[in-house]
Amino acid sequence: MAKDKKRLRGRAGRMQGGRGSGRAAKGAVRLWGRHAVEAALMNPRRQHRKLWATREGIDSLDGELPADFPLEYAEVTDLARLVAKDAPHQGLVLECEPLDDLHLSDVLDGDPARPIIVLDQVTDPHNVGALLRSAAAFDAAAIVTQDRHAPPEGGVIGKSASGALEIVPWVRVVNLSRALEDIAEAGYWRIGLAGEAEATLAEALPTGPVALVLGAEGEGMRHNVTQHCDALARLPISEAMESLNVSNAGAIALYAVATRNMGD
């Protein structure tokens, strides 16, 4: 897609009713919202099936679609049947193929100066999407989750990530503890965020490669995951608040990593 803003063109048809579930066709991913859809359209690794849009939604996008792109104009009420209940689709709904699976080794062979985020049983798609957005903002190398304890790729994550789903590599692994061992072997210092830790994150941060490990809200990291961390650290928040939302904690931790050497 070109950088200059142009009216998107495509094959426009009449909206077909009767869907109403908000779920994508089998094997597909449905994304909505301007940033999520625009980023997916610009991602060469995405294979697209169909775009439903209002004319206002099309006008809000930058770039140009191929003339034969499967585009269907629709009304706002029609699009509401294609997404999760009350989801802010902003006049754009895209059905596409899921991104190809990534291997942890691909990330570990990259730039060691970029942090890795490891999520232990963080299942809320809003939190995962927000963490993807922060990861993109602070140039993290990837997020790593256990396949069985993470939400699937989809519209809620895409909307919360505001386009970062297409930018930040998302590695799904079978065994998170084994993945942490591989991360350590690649030279990363694994820091688990835990409110009960004695050291603050600033005190625990090394100068070299870092992997930040975050657990689910309330339960925190599982014991076996904690055992695979090189250090535990806490954020120095006020005693008036027991904890932070996991996505907020992740954003603050990424900022700390990004600025750790600025005072040297």
Backbone bond lengths (Angstrom), bond angles and torsions (degrees), N, CA, C in turn:
res aa  C-N    CA-C-N  psi(-1)  N-CA   C-N-CA  omega(-1)  CA-C   N-CA-C  phi
1 M - - - 1.454 - - 1.526 109.88 -
2 A 1.296 116.54 137.81 1.449 121.15 -178.17 1.519 110.72 -73.15
3 K 1.324 116.39 157.02 1.456 120.54 179.84 1.527 111.06 -75.60
4 D 1.340 117.23 -33.13 1.452 120.10 -179.47 1.515 109.85 -68.65
5 K 1.329 115.58 140.53 1.455 119.63 -178.67 1.525 109.79 -75.37
6 K 1.311 116.04 124.12 1.453 122.61 178.53 1.514 108.51 -137.37
7 R 1.309 115.12 160.25 1.455 118.75 176.72 1.514 108.86 -73.17
8 L 1.322 116.51 128.20 1.449 120.56 179.84 1.524 109.86 -71.36
9 R 1.311 115.41 139.14 1.455 120.14 178.27 1.521 108.70 -116.72
10 G 1.276 115.59 152.51 1.456 119.79 176.76 1.506 110.27 -177.18
11 R 1.302 115.81 -179.75 1.451 120.78 178.80 1.510 107.98 -82.40
12 A 1.314 117.38 110.41 1.455 121.68 -176.02 1.515 110.31 -98.89
13 G 1.305 116.22 128.94 1.451 120.89 177.87 1.510 110.38 -122.08
14 R 1.324 115.73 -171.90 1.454 120.23 -179.95 1.517 108.84 -96.80
15 M 1.339 115.90 137.24 1.460 121.90 -177.04 1.514 110.66 -60.93
16 Q 1.317 115.54 132.05 1.464 120.96 175.74 1.516 109.34 -98.11
17 G 1.292 118.45 129.74 1.457 122.10 -177.77 1.512 112.53 -86.26
18 G 1.324 114.62 -173.78 1.454 120.16 172.04 1.508 116.28 93.80
19 R 1.326 119.25 2.14 1.468 118.82 -179.54 1.518 109.37 -83.05
20 G 1.309 117.02 -77.86 1.456 120.22 168.74 1.509 118.17 74.28
21 S 1.322 119.98 -13.21 1.460 120.33 -175.49 1.524 112.38 -87.75
22 G 1.331 116.80 -22.27 1.457 119.72 -175.13 1.513 112.96 78.15
23 R 1.335 117.85 3.00 1.467 121.32 -179.38 1.521 109.73 -99.75
24 A 1.327 115.15 144.98 1.456 120.52 178.76 1.516 110.51 -76.62
25 A 1.324 115.61 164.66 1.457 120.43 174.37 1.524 109.47 -61.94
26 K 1.309 116.39 158.59 1.459 121.22 -176.26 1.524 110.81 -55.30
27 G 1.337 115.26 129.75 1.453 121.18 178.62 1.506 115.08 81.44
28 A 1.338 117.84 0.15 1.464 121.12 -178.22 1.520 110.65 -109.62
29 V 1.321 115.50 167.99 1.462 123.73 176.30 1.521 107.42 -120.91
30 R 1.313 116.45 136.32 1.455 120.34 177.68 1.526 108.74 -112.40
31 L 1.332 115.62 124.67 1.456 122.85 -179.33 1.518 109.73 -116.26
32 W 1.334 116.75 151.60 1.456 120.04 177.69 1.526 110.65 -146.59
33 G 1.344 114.84 163.03 1.458 120.63 -177.02 1.521 110.37 94.70
34 R 1.347 116.66 146.61 1.463 120.15 -171.52 1.521 113.02 -61.31
35 H 1.342 118.09 -49.78 1.462 119.18 -175.94 1.524 112.13 -64.59
36 A 1.338 116.96 -42.80 1.460 120.35 -178.91 1.523 111.12 -65.68
37 V 1.326 116.45 -44.66 1.469 120.49 -178.06 1.527 110.67 -69.34
38 E 1.318 116.93 -45.04 1.462 119.97 -179.17 1.525 111.18 -61.59
39 A 1.339 117.12 -42.54 1.462 120.32 179.08 1.524 111.03 -64.24
40 A 1.338 116.83 -39.50 1.461 120.05 178.54 1.524 111.49 -66.20
41 L 1.330 117.24 -38.83 1.458 120.69 178.39 1.525 111.36 -65.80
42 M 1.330 117.21 -30.69 1.468 121.76 -179.20 1.527 112.45 -85.96
43 N 1.328 117.09 -10.06 1.462 121.04 -176.12 1.530 110.13 -84.38
44 P 1.320 118.78 113.05 1.469 120.29 -179.19 1.526 113.24 -67.03
45 R 1.334 116.81 -14.17 1.470 119.58 179.09 1.526 112.28 -84.87
46 R 1.325 117.77 -5.81 1.461 122.42 179.33 1.526 110.71 -91.38
47 Q 1.322 115.72 138.94 1.456 121.84 169.47 1.529 107.00 -108.07
48 H 1.311 116.24 124.07 1.460 121.25 -173.04 1.521 111.55 -100.93
49 R 1.326 114.62 142.14 1.465 120.35 177.36 1.521 112.03 -100.98
50 K 1.327 116.57 -48.72 1.460 119.27 -175.76 1.517 110.76 -165.70
51 L 1.334 115.23 145.29 1.459 121.88 175.15 1.519 108.76 -118.97
52 W 1.336 115.63 123.71 1.458 121.67 171.33 1.524 106.50 -102.91
53 A 1.321 117.35 136.52 1.460 118.58 -175.68 1.523 111.85 -157.27
54 T 1.327 115.34 150.28 1.454 120.65 166.15 1.530 107.08 -81.64
55 R 1.312 116.70 163.44 1.457 119.20 178.47 1.528 110.72 -65.54
56 E 1.333 116.80 -33.87 1.462 120.16 176.56 1.528 110.35 -66.23
57 G 1.338 116.15 -38.65 1.450 119.39 177.82 1.518 112.06 -62.44
58 I 1.323 116.60 -42.62 1.461 120.93 177.26 1.520 110.55 -61.34
59 D 1.322 116.67 -43.65 1.466 120.66 -178.82 1.527 112.43 -63.80
60 S 1.343 117.20 -23.39 1.467 119.88 -178.24 1.521 112.69 -79.34
61 L 1.324 117.56 -13.30 1.455 121.36 -176.29 1.516 112.15 -87.60
62 D 1.323 115.08 151.84 1.454 121.49 171.29 1.522 108.56 -96.04
63 G 1.322 116.10 151.83 1.445 119.56 173.54 1.513 113.35 96.91
64 E 1.301 114.65 -174.25 1.455 121.35 -174.90 1.518 109.66 -140.37
65 L 1.317 116.88 133.93 1.451 122.04 176.56 1.522 110.35 -87.62
66 P 1.319 117.14 155.30 1.469 118.94 171.37 1.527 110.37 -58.96
67 A 1.310 116.37 152.42 1.454 121.21 -175.71 1.524 112.62 -60.96
68 D 1.331 116.72 -27.63 1.465 119.51 -177.43 1.526 112.55 -99.53
69 F 1.336 117.13 13.81 1.467 119.15 -179.77 1.533 109.51 -64.26
70 P 1.334 117.64 135.81 1.473 120.70 -178.14 1.522 112.57 -72.14
71 L 1.320 116.22 87.78 1.452 123.37 -179.09 1.525 109.64 -111.48
72 E 1.313 115.56 134.40 1.461 120.34 177.96 1.521 109.39 -130.44
73 Y 1.328 116.82 122.00 1.459 120.64 177.77 1.522 110.02 -74.33
74 A 1.331 114.88 145.78 1.460 120.29 -176.55 1.520 109.41 -150.33
75 E 1.321 114.95 164.40 1.457 121.16 174.65 1.530 109.57 -89.63
76 V 1.316 115.96 161.71 1.463 121.53 -179.13 1.526 110.94 -56.58
77 T 1.318 117.18 -43.41 1.466 120.26 -178.69 1.521 111.68 -66.51
78 D 1.328 117.43 -31.71 1.466 120.39 176.72 1.522 110.86 -68.01
79 L 1.330 116.06 -42.61 1.464 119.99 -179.24 1.520 111.04 -65.08
80 A 1.334 117.31 -31.14 1.463 120.46 -179.75 1.523 111.12 -61.26
81 R 1.329 117.43 -25.79 1.459 120.17 179.15 1.528 112.24 -78.45
82 L 1.317 117.03 -12.88 1.465 121.33 -177.15 1.523 113.14 -95.15
83 V 1.330 116.90 -7.00 1.461 119.99 -174.54 1.526 110.29 -124.28
84 A 1.335 115.47 174.82 1.456 119.94 176.34 1.527 109.88 -61.96
85 K 1.299 116.97 156.74 1.465 122.03 -176.15 1.522 110.79 -56.76
86 D 1.322 114.89 128.77 1.473 123.49 177.49 1.530 113.21 62.68
87 A 1.324 117.68 17.88 1.470 119.82 179.45 1.526 110.21 -70.73
88 P 1.331 118.72 136.38 1.468 122.59 -179.57 1.523 111.32 -78.95
89 H 1.313 117.79 85.55 1.466 120.86 -173.55 1.526 113.53 -79.18
90 Q 1.326 118.26 -16.50 1.465 123.11 177.12 1.529 112.71 55.65
91 G 1.318 115.72 29.55 1.459 120.19 176.00 1.509 115.00 79.65
92 L 1.334 118.09 16.24 1.466 121.63 -177.31 1.529 110.63 -141.30
93 V 1.317 116.65 126.53 1.466 122.11 175.16 1.526 107.44 -136.91
94 L 1.323 116.04 124.43 1.460 121.61 -177.17 1.525 110.09 -120.05
95 E 1.317 115.99 129.59 1.463 120.20 172.92 1.523 107.69 -106.19
96 C 1.337 116.06 129.38 1.455 121.01 -174.56 1.518 110.36 -148.36
97 E 1.321 115.14 174.25 1.460 120.79 176.60 1.529 109.33 -79.67
98 P 1.332 118.28 148.63 1.471 119.51 173.88 1.517 110.25 -64.58
99 L 1.323 115.50 155.46 1.455 119.76 177.69 1.525 110.39 -68.47
100 D 1.318 116.18 150.64 1.464 120.63 178.88 1.525 110.62 -62.62
101 D 1.325 115.61 147.32 1.458 120.51 177.27 1.528 110.75 -62.98
102 L 1.319 115.17 143.64 1.458 121.40 177.27 1.517 109.77 -111.87
103 H 1.306 116.61 149.96 1.461 121.79 178.32 1.528 109.32 -102.26
104 L 1.313 115.96 144.54 1.458 120.77 179.93 1.519 111.18 -59.11
105 S 1.306 117.11 -35.15 1.470 120.42 -179.35 1.525 111.60 -60.72
106 D 1.335 117.17 -31.57 1.466 120.10 178.33 1.524 110.89 -63.58
107 V 1.337 116.17 -37.50 1.462 121.02 179.48 1.520 110.53 -73.96
108 L 1.316 116.63 -42.93 1.465 121.04 -176.71 1.520 112.33 -67.99
109 D 1.316 117.24 -19.26 1.465 121.03 176.25 1.523 112.21 -84.89
110 G 1.350 116.97 -0.80 1.459 121.02 -177.51 1.514 113.06 -89.73
111 D 1.329 115.85 -155.40 1.462 122.64 -176.00 1.527 110.48 -73.42
112 P 1.335 118.80 114.05 1.468 121.02 -177.97 1.528 113.44 -69.55
113 A 1.314 117.99 -13.27 1.461 120.22 178.83 1.529 111.41 -74.06
114 R 1.310 117.25 -16.37 1.463 120.82 -179.11 1.534 109.34 -90.76
115 P 1.319 118.76 127.95 1.469 120.97 -177.15 1.518 112.15 -69.95
116 I 1.312 115.14 158.25 1.467 123.31 174.39 1.526 107.51 -113.79
117 I 1.318 117.11 139.03 1.462 122.09 176.23 1.522 108.29 -106.67
118 V 1.320 116.38 127.02 1.464 122.41 177.84 1.525 108.03 -114.12
119 L 1.320 117.39 124.81 1.460 122.12 -177.61 1.524 110.32 -111.80
120 D 1.320 114.85 124.26 1.463 120.97 179.96 1.525 110.00 -103.62
121 Q 1.311 117.10 102.98 1.457 124.32 176.38 1.538 113.12 60.37
122 V 1.311 116.39 35.42 1.466 120.66 171.02 1.523 106.29 -85.93
123 T 1.323 116.57 103.44 1.464 121.26 -169.37 1.524 114.56 -104.70
124 D 1.322 118.19 -11.78 1.459 120.55 -179.43 1.529 108.97 -74.94
125 P 1.349 118.41 118.92 1.469 119.70 -177.63 1.517 113.59 -63.45
126 H 1.339 117.92 -27.89 1.463 119.62 176.51 1.529 110.56 -64.84
127 N 1.341 116.67 -41.61 1.466 120.33 179.12 1.524 111.44 -67.57
128 V 1.327 116.93 -43.40 1.464 119.54 179.49 1.525 109.81 -63.50
129 G 1.325 117.18 -41.62 1.458 119.91 178.06 1.511 112.17 -63.08
130 A 1.335 116.70 -43.01 1.466 120.62 178.83 1.528 110.76 -64.17
131 L 1.330 117.45 -37.84 1.463 120.84 178.12 1.524 110.84 -67.60
132 L 1.324 117.63 -36.31 1.466 120.16 174.96 1.528 110.39 -61.66
133 R 1.321 115.83 -41.80 1.467 120.33 179.55 1.522 110.51 -62.82
134 S 1.339 117.78 -44.69 1.461 120.84 177.91 1.521 111.12 -65.69
135 A 1.331 116.20 -37.70 1.463 120.13 178.61 1.527 110.59 -61.52
136 A 1.320 116.64 -40.41 1.464 119.83 177.31 1.524 110.85 -66.97
137 A 1.329 116.50 -40.87 1.462 120.78 -177.81 1.519 112.12 -64.01
138 F 1.342 116.81 -35.17 1.466 120.71 -176.88 1.525 112.67 -106.69
139 D 1.334 116.13 17.17 1.466 121.98 171.56 1.523 113.22 59.96
140 A 1.321 116.63 41.28 1.461 120.02 174.57 1.523 110.15 -70.07
141 A 1.324 116.04 152.55 1.459 120.51 -177.57 1.521 112.24 -74.63
142 A 1.346 116.87 -34.25 1.468 120.14 -176.14 1.513 109.21 -176.89
143 I 1.330 115.72 165.27 1.455 120.68 162.28 1.521 107.18 -112.60
144 V 1.317 115.09 144.89 1.463 122.05 -178.85 1.520 108.37 -122.12
145 T 1.321 117.36 127.96 1.462 122.11 177.74 1.521 109.76 -131.96
146 Q 1.324 114.72 159.66 1.458 119.67 171.62 1.517 107.78 -82.75
147 D 1.306 116.61 132.88 1.457 121.00 -172.51 1.523 112.65 -58.20
148 R 1.333 117.45 -37.38 1.467 120.98 -175.33 1.523 112.96 -79.58
149 H 1.308 118.29 -16.21 1.458 120.64 -174.65 1.524 111.45 -125.65
150 A 1.317 115.85 45.90 1.458 121.30 177.51 1.522 107.97 -148.68
151 P 1.315 117.85 149.23 1.464 119.75 -179.88 1.521 110.92 -69.41
152 P 1.325 117.51 155.01 1.458 119.93 178.26 1.524 111.26 -74.77
153 E 1.296 115.35 159.36 1.460 120.74 173.12 1.527 108.66 -60.59
154 G 1.311 117.30 133.43 1.457 118.49 -177.38 1.508 113.05 -178.24
155 G 1.341 115.13 -171.29 1.448 122.00 -171.81 1.509 115.19 -66.30
156 V 1.338 117.89 -38.74 1.468 119.91 -178.79 1.530 110.14 -66.30
157 I 1.318 116.15 -45.48 1.463 119.69 176.47 1.526 110.33 -62.77
158 G 1.326 116.44 -45.26 1.455 120.04 -178.74 1.512 112.70 -59.17
159 K 1.343 116.52 -43.25 1.467 120.28 -179.82 1.533 110.58 -67.33
160 S 1.340 117.13 -43.31 1.466 120.70 -179.98 1.531 111.51 -66.50
161 A 1.334 116.10 -32.62 1.461 120.51 -179.05 1.523 112.38 -77.54
162 S 1.329 117.56 -15.82 1.468 122.51 176.51 1.527 112.25 52.42
163 G 1.323 116.62 44.57 1.457 121.38 178.00 1.516 114.37 100.38
164 A 1.333 118.04 -17.21 1.469 121.08 -175.65 1.526 112.89 -70.66
165 L 1.336 118.10 -17.88 1.462 120.72 176.79 1.522 110.72 -59.10
166 E 1.329 116.47 -29.68 1.464 121.27 -179.10 1.524 112.30 -87.34
167 I 1.331 117.30 -9.65 1.466 121.41 -172.72 1.520 112.66 -106.59
168 V 1.339 116.66 -45.22 1.461 121.28 -173.70 1.529 110.46 -90.48
169 P 1.327 118.48 124.32 1.463 120.01 176.09 1.530 111.09 -59.94
170 W 1.332 115.93 134.90 1.461 122.36 179.12 1.524 107.18 -118.24
171 V 1.320 115.41 110.03 1.466 121.56 -177.38 1.522 109.09 -100.96
172 R 1.311 116.61 123.47 1.463 121.68 176.36 1.525 108.34 -105.72
173 V 1.314 116.21 129.33 1.459 120.92 -177.08 1.526 110.06 -121.61
174 V 1.308 116.52 159.03 1.466 121.26 178.28 1.520 110.16 -79.07
175 N 1.333 116.37 -43.75 1.462 121.67 -175.41 1.524 109.04 -123.45
176 L 1.338 116.54 111.55 1.459 120.64 -175.68 1.526 111.40 -69.30
177 S 1.323 117.29 -35.76 1.464 119.96 179.34 1.519 111.06 -64.23
178 R 1.320 116.20 -41.70 1.462 120.13 177.70 1.530 110.33 -64.79
179 A 1.324 116.22 -38.26 1.459 119.70 177.70 1.520 110.94 -62.51
180 L 1.333 117.07 -39.15 1.463 120.74 177.98 1.525 111.15 -65.95
181 E 1.318 117.09 -33.55 1.465 120.42 175.64 1.533 110.17 -65.31
182 D 1.334 116.01 -42.37 1.464 119.82 178.63 1.527 110.76 -64.75
183 I 1.326 115.98 -37.96 1.465 120.46 178.72 1.526 110.55 -63.99
184 A 1.333 116.37 -40.70 1.467 120.22 177.98 1.525 111.03 -65.80
185 E 1.319 117.09 -41.50 1.457 121.12 179.57 1.526 111.60 -62.55
186 A 1.335 115.64 -26.09 1.470 119.92 178.66 1.530 112.08 -83.27
187 G 1.344 117.01 -0.02 1.451 120.63 174.71 1.514 116.10 99.12
188 Y 1.329 117.65 12.27 1.463 120.45 179.66 1.529 111.07 -90.18
189 W 1.320 115.40 143.47 1.460 122.73 173.97 1.525 107.23 -92.10
190 R 1.340 116.48 119.77 1.466 121.26 -172.85 1.530 110.07 -94.45
191 I 1.329 115.66 114.37 1.466 121.06 -178.98 1.521 109.21 -111.77
192 G 1.322 116.09 119.37 1.449 121.21 176.60 1.524 110.38 -93.30
193 L 1.311 117.20 130.27 1.461 120.45 178.13 1.523 109.26 -83.91
194 A 1.331 116.15 122.47 1.462 121.88 -177.74 1.525 108.79 -146.27
195 G 1.313 116.63 128.89 1.452 121.13 -177.42 1.508 113.92 -62.93
196 E 1.333 117.42 -25.64 1.461 120.73 -177.85 1.527 113.36 -86.94
197 A 1.335 117.99 -3.08 1.462 121.10 -177.54 1.527 111.08 -64.67
198 E 1.323 116.86 148.00 1.465 121.35 178.91 1.526 111.52 -77.77
199 A 1.333 116.89 -42.52 1.464 120.60 -177.05 1.524 110.54 -82.01
200 T 1.321 115.55 146.16 1.464 119.82 172.45 1.524 108.24 -81.61
201 L 1.317 116.14 165.00 1.460 119.84 179.98 1.519 110.79 -61.72
202 A 1.324 117.52 -39.90 1.466 120.47 179.38 1.522 111.30 -60.27
203 E 1.328 116.79 -36.92 1.467 120.98 -179.81 1.524 111.49 -73.57
204 A 1.339 116.91 -30.03 1.463 120.90 -174.78 1.524 113.36 -89.28
205 L 1.325 117.35 -16.06 1.465 119.98 -175.20 1.533 111.19 -69.54
206 P 1.314 117.28 129.46 1.463 120.64 174.20 1.525 109.43 -87.56
207 T 1.311 116.83 -178.36 1.461 120.64 176.46 1.522 111.68 -90.40
208 G 1.323 117.11 -15.74 1.460 121.02 -175.96 1.521 113.50 -94.63
209 P 1.340 116.66 -160.58 1.468 122.42 -177.39 1.530 112.03 -60.57
210 V 1.330 116.68 141.39 1.459 122.28 -175.08 1.527 110.77 -130.01
211 A 1.313 114.95 138.52 1.460 122.01 168.25 1.524 107.50 -118.76
212 L 1.329 116.95 122.07 1.464 122.43 179.35 1.526 108.85 -94.95
213 V 1.325 116.14 127.19 1.463 121.20 -177.20 1.519 108.52 -111.55
214 L 1.325 117.02 123.33 1.461 121.90 -179.01 1.520 110.02 -124.40
215 G 1.331 115.64 137.44 1.454 121.20 178.60 1.512 111.77 -101.50
216 A 1.324 115.33 173.10 1.455 121.53 179.95 1.524 110.51 -66.06
217 E 1.336 115.03 151.97 1.459 119.28 177.68 1.521 110.56 -62.41
218 G 1.308 115.75 139.28 1.459 120.35 179.62 1.512 111.41 87.98
219 E 1.317 117.62 -65.23 1.464 121.36 -176.34 1.515 112.42 -79.23
220 G 1.317 117.36 -30.03 1.453 120.46 -177.51 1.522 111.60 71.27
221 M 1.309 116.52 -161.25 1.462 121.34 179.90 1.518 110.63 -74.78
222 R 1.319 116.08 145.92 1.458 120.21 173.32 1.530 109.73 -69.92
223 H 1.326 115.10 156.62 1.465 120.32 -174.97 1.522 111.84 -57.62
224 N 1.318 117.77 -44.06 1.462 120.16 -177.24 1.523 111.54 -66.11
225 V 1.320 116.29 -33.07 1.459 119.88 177.07 1.527 109.69 -70.04
226 T 1.328 116.75 -42.63 1.464 120.89 176.92 1.523 110.96 -57.29
227 Q 1.333 115.56 -40.40 1.467 120.50 -179.77 1.526 112.16 -65.09
228 H 1.309 116.55 -20.23 1.463 120.46 179.77 1.530 112.18 -96.76
229 C 1.320 117.40 13.01 1.466 121.37 173.80 1.525 109.93 -98.05
230 D 1.310 117.38 145.07 1.462 121.23 177.16 1.517 111.55 -78.71
231 A 1.323 116.77 -25.92 1.467 121.42 -179.93 1.520 108.70 -156.93
232 L 1.329 115.08 152.56 1.458 121.42 171.97 1.526 107.80 -110.67
233 A 1.313 115.66 144.47 1.461 119.53 -177.93 1.516 109.74 -146.13
234 R 1.314 115.64 154.27 1.458 120.94 179.59 1.520 109.74 -120.82
235 L 1.312 114.80 157.39 1.460 120.15 171.73 1.524 107.66 -88.54
236 P 1.315 119.31 134.99 1.471 121.96 -175.21 1.533 111.84 -79.49
237 I 1.340 115.78 71.78 1.457 119.71 -179.50 1.530 110.45 -91.38
238 S 1.305 116.23 164.26 1.460 122.14 -178.94 1.530 111.22 -64.88
239 E 1.329 116.38 148.25 1.461 121.31 176.90 1.531 111.88 -66.34
240 A 1.332 116.05 -14.47 1.465 119.82 178.76 1.520 111.77 -69.28
241 M 1.331 117.15 -17.80 1.457 121.59 179.94 1.519 108.97 -125.44
242 E 1.329 115.40 127.48 1.465 119.76 -175.46 1.519 112.49 -68.14
243 S 1.336 117.01 -41.50 1.456 119.99 -176.45 1.518 109.90 -159.03
244 L 1.326 114.78 174.13 1.458 122.20 176.05 1.518 109.73 -111.20
245 N 1.309 116.34 154.58 1.455 121.35 168.55 1.529 108.76 -55.70
246 V 1.330 117.42 141.95 1.459 120.80 -174.04 1.521 111.80 -60.32
247 S 1.323 118.43 -34.57 1.458 119.46 179.49 1.526 111.03 -70.83
248 N 1.333 117.25 -35.90 1.466 119.98 175.83 1.522 111.22 -67.12
249 A 1.326 115.90 -42.39 1.463 120.04 178.21 1.523 110.93 -61.49
250 G 1.320 115.66 -41.23 1.458 119.67 179.07 1.518 112.22 -63.51
251 A 1.335 116.78 -40.44 1.457 120.62 179.60 1.530 111.04 -64.26
252 I 1.337 116.25 -42.56 1.465 120.19 179.63 1.527 110.49 -65.52
253 A 1.326 116.42 -41.04 1.461 120.23 179.40 1.531 111.16 -64.40
254 L 1.306 116.82 -40.19 1.464 119.95 178.16 1.526 110.92 -64.99
255 Y 1.315 116.31 -38.52 1.470 119.97 176.27 1.526 110.33 -62.57
256 A 1.327 116.47 -41.61 1.463 120.38 179.48 1.526 111.35 -61.70
257 V 1.331 115.93 -40.60 1.464 119.40 177.88 1.527 110.40 -65.48
258 A 1.327 115.96 -42.01 1.465 120.06 -176.90 1.519 112.45 -66.44
259 T 1.329 117.50 -27.12 1.474 120.24 -174.56 1.529 113.10 -111.49
260 R 1.317 118.31 10.82 1.463 120.05 -172.00 1.526 113.11 -64.46
261 N 1.323 118.46 -27.00 1.468 119.92 -176.52 1.520 113.03 -105.73
262 M 1.319 116.96 5.97 1.462 119.07 -173.94 1.533 112.88 -68.42
263 G 1.342 116.46 -25.36 1.463 118.94 -178.95 1.509 113.84 -88.66
264 D 1.346 116.61 -3.59 1.468 118.69 -177.78 1.528 111.82 -72.41
